[in-house]
Amino acid sequence: MHHPRHAYTIRNLRAAALLLCLKRILIAASVVILAIALFEHDKRLSLISLAALGAALFFAFVQWIFASSARCPLCMMPVLSRKGCSTHRHARQFLGSLRLRVALSILFKGCFHCPYCNEPTVLRLKAIPRKTSR
């Protein structure tokens, strides 16, 4: 088990995970609301759908900022942003997404497996041994 070395890494991982999940929920909700608006010919619902899509785009931008500095403590790859790098052959997906699995694991379990090095990481600070004088 690996541990992040800094508190801001843990904060950035949790914020990026939450924003990624909120972005996915908002996109799905805006599609459903837009379909209902088109079926019902309701202009107000279509505006609500566009507002939800705009909020999802805003969350995507903020999530990108947090995710770029949230890295795996072992391989130093940003686990919640797309880099186009090769993933580990045993990396598992959730609903076709590696990042969504990592984000849900961070939010609900407090730990995650890096999709690049497949090593487990616990979201607690690394214990630094203290020097004692004798």
N, C-alpha and C positions, 0 to 999 in steps of 0.2 A: 504494500500500500504506500502510495506517495502522498505527500502533503504539500499544499502551496506554501511558499515562504513568506508571502505578504498578505495582509488583510485586504488590501485593495484588489488583489486577484480574486479572492473569494467574493467580494462585493460585486466586482465586474461580471464574474461568472453567473451569480444569481440574478443580477439585473438583466443581463443578456438573455438568460434562459426565460425569465418572465416575459420580456418583451417579444421574444420569438414565439412563445405560446399565445400571447395576446394578439400578435400580428396574424397568426394562423386562424384564430377564432374570428377575428374581425373580417378577414377575407371571406371565410365561409359564410358568415352572417350577412355580409354585403351581397354575396351572390344569391343567397336565399331571398333576401329582402327585394333585390332587383327582379328576381323571377316573379315574386308575388306582385310587385308593382306593375310589371308588364302584363301580367294576367288580369289584374284588377283595373288597369289603366288609371293608376293613382300617382299623380305627380309628386305629392308629398312623400310617399314611400320611396320614390326614385331619388329624391333629394337626400333622404336619410341614408339610402344605400351609397350614394356618392360621398356623403360625409364620412361614412364608415370606411369606405375605401381610401379616402384621404387620410384618415387617422391611421389606417394600416400602413400607408406609405410613410407617414411620419414616424411610426413605431419602427418600421424597417430601417430608416436612417439612423435613429437613436440606437437601435439594437446593433447596427453595424459598427457604431462608434465604441460601444461597450465590448462587443465581441472581438474587436481587433486587438484589444489589450488583455483579453482573458485567455491565457495559454495553459497548456498542459505542463506541469512542473518537470516532466521527464524529457519529452521530445520538443518542448517549446513551440508547438504548433497551436494556432488559435482553434479551439475545438468547436466553437459556435459560429464560425464564418467560413465561407467557401474560399478555398485557396487552389483547388484543382490538383492537389497532391494525391499520391496513391494512398489508399486506405489499407488497413491491415486486412488480411484475408479472412479473419474471424470476426470482423466488425459487424455487429448486428444492427438491423434497421427497425424502425417502427413506422408503419404506414408509408414505407418507401423512403424514409428520410433518416440519415444518420444523426443529423443535428437535432431533430425532434426527439429522438431517443435520449441523447445526451441531456437536452434541456429538461425533459420530464424526470430523468434520473436525478439531476441536480436539484430540482424543486421538491421532489417527493421523498428521495432517499438521502440526500446530502452527500452523495458520492457519484462517480461516473467512471466509465471505461472510455479511455481516449480512442476515437476511431482510427487514429493514425498509428499509435504504438500498442494499443489494446492493453494498456496497463491501468489498473484501478487507482483512482485518486479519491481521497477522503477530503471533504471541505472543512478541515481544521488546520490551524496553523502548525507548522512544523516545530516541534519542541527543540529548542536550542539548549544544549548542555551548558550549564553554568560552571565556571571555574571556581574551585574552592581552594583557598590557601590553607596550608597545613602548618 
